[in-house]
Amino acid sequence: MLVEALGSAVLGLVLAWAAAHRLPHRLPARAMVLSTGAAGALFGALVTRSALGSTGHLVTLVGALTVCAASLSLLLRPAERLRRRSATA
């Protein structure tokens, strides 16, 4: 159980770091992204472990990554688009 928790937290941090590195203009502060990634992965591991039991570490880590990616996607802001001005403005 401890290995799954540490592994999922590390995977969540890695995924959050990659998202913050690749999309810095669409995400809030880096500390918020990293903490959301780690918390989402830990929660995902807990939910997967509770739902499926002790099926294996790999299944638990896949569930942790899925919930982590879903929680990080909630932080994304819309991309800035060029706003057209009307002719009367």
The 8 nearest C-alpha neighbors of each residue, nearest first, counted from 0:
[[1, 3, 2, 4, 5, 56, 48, 53],
 [0, 2, 4, 3, 5, 6, 7, 8],
 [3, 1, 5, 0, 4, 6, 7, 56],
 [2, 4, 6, 0, 1, 5, 7, 56],
 [5, 3, 1, 7, 2, 6, 8, 0],
 [6, 4, 8, 2, 7, 3, 1, 9],
 [7, 5, 3, 9, 8, 4, 2, 10],
 [6, 8, 10, 4, 9, 40, 5, 60],
 [7, 9, 37, 11, 5, 10, 6, 40],
 [10, 8, 12, 6, 11, 7, 5, 13],
 [11, 9, 7, 13, 12, 8, 6, 14],
 [12, 10, 37, 36, 8, 40, 14, 9],
 [11, 13, 15, 9, 37, 10, 14, 36],
 [14, 12, 10, 16, 11, 15, 17, 9],
 [13, 15, 17, 11, 16, 12, 10, 18],
 [14, 16, 12, 36, 18, 33, 17, 13],
 [17, 15, 19, 13, 18, 14, 20, 12],
 [18, 16, 20, 14, 15, 19, 21, 13],
 [17, 19, 15, 21, 20, 16, 22, 14],
 [20, 18, 16, 23, 22, 17, 21, 15],
 [19, 21, 17, 18, 22, 23, 16, 15],
 [20, 22, 18, 19, 17, 23, 16, 24],
 [23, 21, 19, 25, 24, 18, 20, 26],
 [22, 24, 19, 26, 25, 20, 21, 18],
 [25, 23, 22, 26, 27, 78, 76, 19],
 [24, 26, 76, 23, 22, 75, 78, 77],
 [27, 25, 75, 23, 24, 74, 76, 22],
 [28, 26, 29, 31, 32, 25, 74, 23],
 [29, 27, 31, 30, 32, 26, 23, 19],
 [28, 30, 32, 31, 33, 19, 27, 26],
 [31, 29, 33, 32, 28, 34, 27, 35],
 [30, 32, 34, 29, 28, 33, 35, 27],
 [31, 33, 29, 35, 30, 34, 15, 36],
 [34, 32, 36, 30, 15, 35, 31, 12],
 [33, 35, 37, 31, 36, 32, 38, 30],
 [36, 34, 38, 32, 33, 37, 39, 31],
 [37, 35, 11, 15, 33, 39, 34, 67],
 [36, 38, 11, 8, 40, 34, 12, 39],
 [39, 37, 35, 41, 40, 36, 34, 42],
 [40, 38, 67, 42, 36, 41, 37, 35],
 [39, 41, 63, 67, 43, 11, 37, 42],
 [42, 40, 44, 38, 43, 39, 8, 7],
 [41, 43, 45, 39, 40, 44, 38, 46],
 [44, 42, 63, 40, 66, 46, 45, 41],
 [43, 45, 63, 41, 47, 59, 42, 46],
 [46, 44, 42, 48, 43, 47, 49, 41],
 [45, 47, 49, 43, 48, 44, 50, 42],
 [48, 46, 44, 50, 49, 45, 59, 62],
 [47, 49, 52, 45, 51, 46, 50, 44],
 [50, 48, 46, 47, 52, 51, 45, 44],
 [49, 51, 47, 48, 52, 46, 45, 53],
 [52, 50, 48, 49, 47, 54, 53, 46],
 [53, 51, 48, 49, 54, 50, 47, 55],
 [52, 54, 55, 48, 51, 56, 49, 59],
 [55, 53, 52, 51, 58, 56, 59, 48],
 [56, 54, 53, 57, 58, 59, 52, 60],
 [55, 57, 59, 58, 60, 3, 54, 53],
 [56, 58, 60, 59, 55, 61, 54, 62],
 [59, 57, 61, 60, 56, 55, 62, 54],
 [58, 60, 62, 56, 57, 44, 61, 47],
 [61, 59, 63, 57, 62, 58, 7, 64],
 [60, 62, 64, 58, 63, 59, 65, 57],
 [63, 61, 65, 59, 60, 64, 43, 47],
 [62, 64, 43, 40, 44, 60, 61, 66],
 [65, 63, 67, 61, 62, 66, 40, 68],
 [64, 66, 62, 68, 67, 63, 61, 69],
 [65, 67, 43, 69, 63, 68, 64, 39],
 [68, 66, 39, 40, 64, 70, 65, 69],
 [69, 67, 71, 65, 66, 70, 64, 72],
 [68, 70, 66, 72, 67, 71, 65, 73],
 [69, 71, 67, 73, 72, 68, 39, 66],
 [72, 70, 68, 73, 74, 69, 67, 36],
 [71, 73, 69, 74, 70, 75, 68, 67],
 [72, 74, 71, 70, 75, 69, 76, 68],
 [75, 73, 72, 71, 26, 76, 27, 70],
 [76, 74, 26, 72, 25, 73, 77, 71],
 [75, 77, 25, 26, 78, 74, 27, 73],
 [78, 76, 79, 75, 25, 80, 26, 24],
 [79, 77, 80, 76, 25, 24, 75, 81],
 [78, 80, 77, 81, 25, 82, 76, 24],
 [81, 79, 82, 78, 77, 83, 76, 25],
 [80, 82, 83, 79, 84, 78, 77, 85],
 [83, 81, 80, 84, 79, 85, 78, 88],
 [84, 82, 81, 85, 80, 86, 88, 87],
 [85, 83, 82, 88, 86, 87, 81, 80],
 [84, 86, 87, 88, 83, 82, 81, 80],
 [85, 87, 88, 84, 83, 82, 81, 80],
 [88, 86, 85, 84, 83, 82, 81, 80],
 [87, 85, 86, 84, 83, 82, 81, 80]]
